[in-house]
Amino acid sequence: MIQLVRGFKDILPEELSLWQYIEKKAISLFSAFGYKEIRLPLLEKSALFARSIGEGTDIVEKEMYSFIDRNEEWLTLRPEATASVVRAYIQHKMYATEPLRKLFTIGPMFRRERPQKGRYRQFYQIGVEAFGSASPLLDAQMIYMPMLFLSRLGVKDVKVHVNSLGCEECRPIYKEKLLSFINTKEAQLCPDCQRRKEVNPLRVLDCKVLSCKEAIVGVPDVLGSLCGACDTHFKIVLEILSRQKVPFEISPSLVRGLDYYTRTAFEIQTDLLGAQSAIAGGGRYDGLVSALGGPSTPAIGFAFGLDRLAEVVSQYQTILPLGLDVFIAALGEKSQGKAFDWLCELAKQGFTVEMDFDGRSLKSQMKQADRLNARFALIIGEEELSQGAVIFRNMETKEQISISTQEVVQVIADTISFK
């Protein structure tokens, strides 16, 4: 038997009810804040991610699913969505029609990393991006929205960890301080960090290797190196979060996993996933649009890991699959034909309806109606059909009435609409 590729998973119908519930909540909330959905291809040119995410990142060096196509061009299954959204923003000149463009996307990403609890090689993200404003108000909105989203999902005990990474003016100053500190700890660093520290010493702060975590204890505080503009920007963001009663903690070593972040960076963390505590994260990336060939455009975004989020939400509430409106239990060949006619007509009018196609016993069919969580059942046999009548049963109260076969569709429509 051929089985799944390691690190991938099937999302079965029983799980999808929870996923669809989360997605509907996301679409409703982000639309209320003025964000519009964009759908992007799974494949992009590999250079897009090398230039945006960073050559020295684990994603680019170790985790991307890349291959050469028949035109001798390197292509990659997208490991994250922001670079693809930026590519679309530039390619379609979205900046020419709206000064502030607000977008969100939902879909799969691919990274070949070690599978573990809540983390897969094909995983799903809900991503939100905004282009065209450098205002700290937008930063605060990007943190407030996912916290409101979690609240609406019933998720508690989460906290925002927030930091500022500075800008092109002040970050080089901090990098020099950081590199000087790291050089004194070089012997404790893993081989990857020893190599990458010269390219981007911030990468060391994001390393998950225990020896590297121990080495950065006492690392210089990035907030002490911010220029006046970045310091003011960050303080306004924190002031707004306090005013909106968003619980947060300043985390000076938080840099996120991608090279394109500037100024505000944040993660939303929970204790419900073990070591993998982050369920959402993001930040500002004011230089990414121009780095990929577009005009200088301030931008900011965040993403939820949908797989992890579903796992967290399931610990707070059980989302039951939506039940059927009607199950039709038909006994006999003629009754089945009539039942099929009703099924088509009811489905055409927007009701959810199912029937038994194999002529099983009435007992078996009613058990199926219960398994499908049907609200009502139509029961019809050859005798009832000859009399022009059908039994209409409320599956919750078990009350039932006899109705004319000519009135079936109208009675169901009136009853369910009234309910």
PyMOL commands that set and color helices and strands:
alter all, ss='L'
color gray80, all
select helices_A, chain A and resi 13-32+46-53+58-63+82-91+94-96+136-152+171-183+186-188+191-196+202-205+210-215+222-225+228-243+288-291+306-316+333-348+362-371+382-386+405-418
alter helices_A, ss='H'
color red, helices_A
select strands_A, chain A and resi 36-37+43-45+65-68+74-77+101-110+122-131+158-164+248-250+262-270+278-284+299-305+326-330+353-355+376-380+389-394+400-404
alter strands_A, ss='S'
color yellow, strands_A
deselect
rebuild
show_as cartoon
